Amino acid sequence: MKNTKSYKSFIKSPYKSIKHNTYFELYDHFFNKYRKKKITFVEIGVLNGGSLFMWRDYFGSKARIIGIDLNPDAKKWEKYGFEIFIGNQSDKNFWAKFIKKIGNIDIVLDDGGHTYEQQITTVESLINHINNNGIIVTEDTHTSYMSGYGPKSKSFIKYTNLLIDRINMRFKKFENKKSEKRIWTIEIAESMVAFRRNTNASYLISKAADNNKKDFKAVDFKYADNKAILLSEKIGNFLWPLRYLPFSKYFSKLIRKKLGNRKFNANEYFK
């Protein structure tokens, strides 16, 4: 921790800031590539102002550092060269006005109120306004397992899991289902979730890539350890010529599902 660049900037800040000791390795992991560059960095949650100075030292003089808080007193930090906006992060209208004024963003660090409504609304309101190769990092996501932050059925982690499902819906076999293309990757760490943008990669059509080298016609043994799946594959291949007949697709999927699920030796890992 003490050897990280972010921790050194944290210690140098002239005003109080409180961070978890596990966060500094993650800050370096997520943000190091943006240091010394002309970026727009937004932190939600100003409080004592210490982190504003931390991030200015960490990112360098080229960075535009913006703080957001509900407390009007936070405006006092503007005299030190920071941009401060007073508003509610669970209010979509606030975010619309904010984006209209400041434009696109490279990094958002959500260290605000940590309620599910605040965290989710922030991601949904800002993700389309993150520059390509930019990132949103939501902090203190352990509140998803705590009481008092919103309905557990709609926690921030539940929302993240939904996005993970929709990112995987980009695969070509699921192209007719609802997929998520605003977000390229989601990275999960202890108490943090990071959403990265890469529009070219997100909209790339998924299809097999062949390097066109020598083919030894190797036999694929990927299901050799599960005879039920092998049988389902054979039945599926047998039914494939009949795929245009009424209900054939349904019965093919049903048979493959029933047989493919007959043997499952990893139940112990779901306890």
Secondary structure, 3 states (H helix, E strand, C coil): CCCCHHHHHHHHCCCCCCCCCCHHHHHHHHHHHHCCCCCEEEEECCCCCHHHHHHHHHHCCCCEEEEEECCHHHHHHHHHCCEEEECCCCCHHHHHHHHHHHCCEEEEEECCCCCHHHHHHHHHHHHHHEEEEEEEEEECHHHHHCCCCCCHHHCHHHHHHHHHHHHHCCCHHHCCCCCCCCCCEEEEECCEEEEECCHHHHCCCCCCCCCCCCCCCCCCCCCCCCHHHHHHHHHHHHHHHHCCCCCHHHHHHHHHHHHHCCCCCCHHHHC
